Amino acid sequence: MKKTLIAVAVLALAALQVRAQEVSYALPRTIITVEAAYTQDIIHAGKYAKYAKDLLGIEVAQSDTVVTEITQFKLHPRVEADQSRRYSVNLTSNTRPTLLTLTEQGLVSGSDAELKHNGRQAGYRKPEPKPKAEPKVKKTYYEEQIVPGVDSLGNEISDTILVEIIPVDSLFLEAQDAAEGIVELREQRYKILTGDTDASYSGEALGAALAELSRMENELLALFQPAVQTVKGRAFFDIVPDKEGAVDVFTLDPDRGLVKPTGTGETFELVIVAEPVAEAPAAAPTKKQPSQKLFYRIPALCTVTLTDGSNDILSARIPIYQLGLEATYPLYD
């Protein structure tokens, strides 16, 4: 009885070994990530900026501005599964050994670990001020005034006339007060330095007095001069090449910095040029054609260049699977 049970178990194991196992896989494709490190200065115009030249004789920014400087570029190729190229095969113990391995990216050939390429330093500091708003037209106001007079007979008369009332610019009055405060503080500092004051300053007292005057002056100057906020960061843009030629990567927007291509502003491109690939000669026919095949891709070797439209910034040779050739491998003899 034991011999019979052992024989049945051996037969069942043999059956499992020849039973087909279905495997689903995808062909690989190449993704290129463009990394850009940048420094962005966000400039806010001062509250009294438009009066700075007239009241203080200094030139300052008149409107809010964003200045973006790109400090470094890098290209990061990587491999992922191409979901538009999925296949299924049945594998048994009779399957021929292959050179292909099933990985998390799909069926890929040999050792195609992530490729990396260090970027070069590149400076792009192009201030793009916002367009100035059209000046608002001030409304003209009039009021009636009674003007006394004398007629031709010497009689006293009065007449009513319209007098133009010039509107008061309250912001200008505030700026004027601030400018006068700056001038006064500078005069005080000059008098202290020349000794033209009733009080005498020496040692630490002199330094403290001058420091306090400078602090007060800087507070008032800040109302005229721009405030700058500096932001540093990195932007990443993924490109899936589907053909040779130029592909828009990102736009350097005057207001928002690095954004997806918008069609306006300075646009950076990847220019992809693939080396020619010779077709493999057709295999000679055999008596027994394989019933199943594995599909795989031979990547095209491409020169990938990052450009701003007129200047080449960074170039690298990258194998791109989806621009190469698709081939097959027989699973059974």
C-alpha positions in Angstrom: 0.0 0.0 0.0 2.9 2.4 0.9 4.6 1.7 -2.4 1.4 2.5 -4.3 1.0 5.8 -2.4 4.7 6.7 -3.1 4.2 6.0 -6.8 1.1 8.2 -7.0 3.0 11.1 -5.3 5.9 10.8 -7.8 3.4 10.9 -10.7 1.7 14.0 -9.3 5.1 15.8 -8.9 6.0 15.0 -12.4 2.7 16.4 -13.6 3.3 19.6 -11.8 6.7 20.0 -13.4 5.3 19.9 -16.9 2.2 22.0 -16.2 2.4 25.3 -17.8 2.7 28.4 -15.7 1.4 31.7 -17.2 3.6 34.7 -16.7 2.7 38.3 -17.7 5.4 40.8 -18.4 5.9 44.2 -20.0 8.6 45.6 -22.2 10.9 48.3 -20.8 10.8 52.0 -21.7 13.1 54.8 -20.7 12.0 57.9 -18.8 14.3 60.9 -18.6 14.0 63.2 -15.6 15.4 66.7 -15.9 16.4 68.1 -12.6 17.0 71.9 -12.2 18.3 73.5 -9.0 17.3 77.2 -8.7 17.5 80.3 -6.6 14.5 82.6 -6.8 14.4 86.2 -5.5 10.9 87.5 -5.0 11.2 91.3 -4.9 8.4 93.4 -3.4 8.4 97.1 -4.3 8.5 99.5 -1.3 5.3 101.3 -0.2 6.6 104.7 -1.3 8.7 103.4 -4.2 7.2 105.7 -6.9 8.3 108.8 -4.8 11.8 107.6 -4.1 13.5 109.5 -7.0 11.7 112.8 -6.4 12.0 112.9 -2.7 15.3 111.1 -2.1 17.0 111.0 -5.5 17.4 107.2 -5.5 16.3 104.7 -8.2 14.4 101.7 -6.8 12.2 98.9 -8.2 8.8 100.3 -9.0 6.9 97.0 -9.2 7.0 93.5 -7.8 9.5 91.3 -9.7 10.6 87.7 -9.7 14.2 86.9 -10.6 15.0 83.2 -11.1 18.6 81.9 -11.4 19.1 78.2 -12.4 22.3 77.0 -10.8 22.5 73.4 -11.9 21.0 70.9 -14.4 21.1 67.1 -14.2 19.7 64.3 -16.4 18.4 61.1 -14.7 17.4 58.3 -17.1 15.5 55.4 -15.6 13.7 52.3 -16.8 10.0 51.4 -16.1 7.4 49.0 -17.5 5.7 50.1 -20.7 2.1 49.2 -20.0 1.2 49.5 -23.7 3.5 46.5 -24.5 2.3 43.7 -22.2 2.5 40.0 -23.1 1.7 36.6 -21.5 3.6 33.4 -22.0 3.2 29.8 -20.6 6.4 28.5 -19.0 7.1 24.8 -18.4 10.1 22.8 -17.5 10.9 22.4 -21.2 11.4 26.2 -21.6 14.7 27.2 -23.0 17.0 29.1 -20.7 16.9 32.8 -21.6 19.2 35.8 -21.1 16.3 37.8 -19.9 15.1 38.4 -16.3 11.8 39.4 -14.9 12.3 42.6 -12.8 10.0 45.2 -11.2 10.3 47.3 -14.4 9.3 44.4 -16.7 11.3 42.1 -18.8 14.7 43.7 -19.3 17.9 42.5 -20.7 21.0 41.8 -18.7 22.1 44.5 -16.2 20.4 47.8 -17.2 20.6 49.5 -13.8 19.6 53.1 -13.5 21.9 55.4 -15.6 23.0 58.6 -14.0 24.7 61.7 -15.5 26.0 64.6 -13.4 24.9 68.0 -14.6 27.1 71.1 -15.3 26.8 74.4 -13.6 24.8 76.8 -15.6 23.6 80.3 -14.7 20.3 81.8 -15.9 19.5 85.0 -14.1 17.1 87.0 -16.2 14.9 89.5 -14.3 11.5 89.7 -15.9 9.6 92.7 -14.3 5.9 92.7 -14.5 4.4 95.2 -17.0 3.7 98.5 -15.3 0.1 99.2 -14.7 -1.4 102.2 -16.5 -1.6 105.2 -14.2 -5.0 105.9 -12.9 -6.6 109.1 -14.2 -7.6 111.3 -11.3 -11.0 112.7 -11.4 -11.3 116.5 -11.6 -13.5 118.0 -8.9 -14.9 121.6 -8.8 -16.6 123.6 -6.2 -18.6 126.8 -6.4 -17.1 129.9 -4.8 -18.7 133.4 -4.4 -16.4 136.2 -5.7 -17.3 139.8 -4.7 -17.0 142.5 -7.3 -18.2 145.9 -8.5 -20.2 146.7 -11.6 -19.7 149.6 -14.0 -21.9 151.8 -11.8 -19.8 151.1 -8.7 -22.4 148.9 -7.1 -21.1 145.9 -5.1 -22.0 142.6 -6.7 -21.1 139.0 -6.2 -20.6 136.3 -8.8 -20.4 132.5 -8.5 -17.5 130.7 -10.2 -16.3 127.1 -10.4 -12.9 126.4 -8.9 -10.9 123.2 -9.6 -10.1 121.3 -6.4 -6.8 119.4 -6.7 -7.2 116.1 -4.9 -4.8 115.5 -2.0 -2.5 112.4 -2.5 -2.4 111.1 1.0 0.3 108.5 0.1 2.5 111.2 -1.2 2.1 113.2 2.1 3.1 110.1 4.0 6.2 109.6 1.8 7.1 113.2 2.2 7.0 112.9 6.0 9.2 109.8 5.8 11.7 111.5 3.5 11.9 114.6 5.8 12.5 112.2 8.7 15.4 110.6 6.8 17.0 113.9 6.0 16.6 115.0 9.6 18.2 111.9 10.9 21.2 112.3 8.6 21.6 115.9 9.7 21.6 114.7 13.4 24.3 112.1 12.6 26.4 114.6 10.8 26.2 117.1 13.7 27.2 114.3 16.2 30.2 113.4 14.1 31.3 117.0 13.8 30.6 117.8 17.4 28.0 120.5 16.4 25.6 119.5 19.2 24.8 120.8 22.7 25.4 117.3 24.1 28.8 115.7 23.9 29.3 112.0 22.9 32.3 109.8 23.4 33.2 106.1 23.6 30.3 103.8 23.8 27.7 106.6 24.0 28.9 107.9 20.6 28.6 104.4 19.0 25.2 103.8 20.5 23.8 107.1 19.4 25.0 106.6 15.8 23.7 103.0 15.7 20.3 104.2 16.9 20.1 106.9 14.2 21.1 104.4 11.6 18.4 102.0 12.7 15.8 104.7 12.6 16.9 105.8 9.1 16.9 102.2 7.8 13.3 101.7 9.0 12.2 104.7 7.0 14.3 103.8 4.0 12.6 100.3 3.9 9.4 102.1 3.0 11.0 103.3 -0.2 13.4 100.4 -1.0 12.3 96.9 -2.2 12.2 93.9 0.2 13.7 90.7 -1.2 12.6 87.1 -0.2 15.1 84.4 -1.4 13.8 80.9 -2.1 16.0 77.9 -3.0 14.6 74.7 -4.5 14.7 71.9 -7.1 12.3 71.2 -9.8 11.9 67.8 -11.6 10.3 67.2 -15.0 9.7 63.7 -16.4 9.9 63.2 -20.2 8.7 60.0 -22.0 10.4 60.1 -25.4 8.2 58.7 -28.2 10.2 59.9 -31.2 13.3 61.8 -32.2 13.4 65.6 -32.2 12.8 68.4 -29.7 10.5 68.0 -26.6 9.5 70.9 -24.5 10.6 70.3 -20.8 9.7 73.4 -18.8 9.3 77.1 -19.1 11.0 79.8 -17.1 8.0 81.9 -16.3 8.6 85.6 -15.3 6.2 85.4 -12.4 6.2 81.7 -11.2 9.6 80.5 -12.0 10.1 76.9 -13.4 6.7 75.5 -14.6 5.5 73.0 -17.2 5.7 74.3 -20.8 3.2 77.1 -21.3 4.1 78.4 -24.7 5.1 81.8 -23.4 8.4 82.7 -21.7 11.8 81.0 -22.1 11.2 77.3 -22.9 13.9 74.6 -22.4 13.9 71.6 -24.7 15.4 68.1 -24.9 16.7 67.4 -28.4 16.9 63.6 -29.0 18.9 62.2 -31.9 19.1 58.4 -32.2 21.9 56.5 -33.9 20.9 54.4 -36.9 20.2 50.8 -36.1 20.7 48.1 -38.7 17.9 45.5 -39.0 19.0 42.0 -38.1 19.0 39.5 -41.0 16.0 37.2 -41.1 16.5 33.8 -39.5 16.6 30.8 -41.7 13.4 28.8 -41.6 13.5 25.6 -39.5 11.4 22.5 -39.7 9.9 23.0 -36.2 8.7 26.5 -35.5 8.5 27.5 -31.8 5.0 27.8 -30.6 5.8 30.7 -28.2 8.2 33.6 -28.2 9.4 36.1 -25.8 9.3 39.7 -26.9 12.2 42.1 -25.9 13.5 45.5 -26.9 17.0 46.5 -28.1 17.4 50.2 -27.0 18.4 52.9 -29.4 21.6 54.8 -28.4 20.6 58.4 -28.4 22.3 61.7 -27.9 20.1 63.8 -25.6 20.8 67.5 -25.4 19.2 70.0 -23.1 18.9 73.4 -24.7 17.3 76.8 -24.1 16.5 77.2 -27.7 19.7 78.9 -28.8 22.4 77.4 -26.5 23.3 73.8 -25.6 23.5 73.4 -21.9 24.0 69.7 -21.2 24.4 66.6 -23.4 24.5 62.8 -22.7 24.3 59.5 -24.5 21.4 57.6 -23.2 19.9 54.2 -24.4 16.2 54.7 -25.0 14.2 51.4 -25.2 11.0 52.6 -26.9 13.0 54.2 -29.8 14.9 51.0 -30.5 13.9 47.6 -32.1 11.5 45.0 -30.8 12.7 41.4 -31.3 11.6 37.9 -30.2 13.2 34.9 -28.5 12.0 31.3 -28.9 10.9 29.7 -25.7 11.1 26.1 -26.9 13.4 24.2 -29.2 
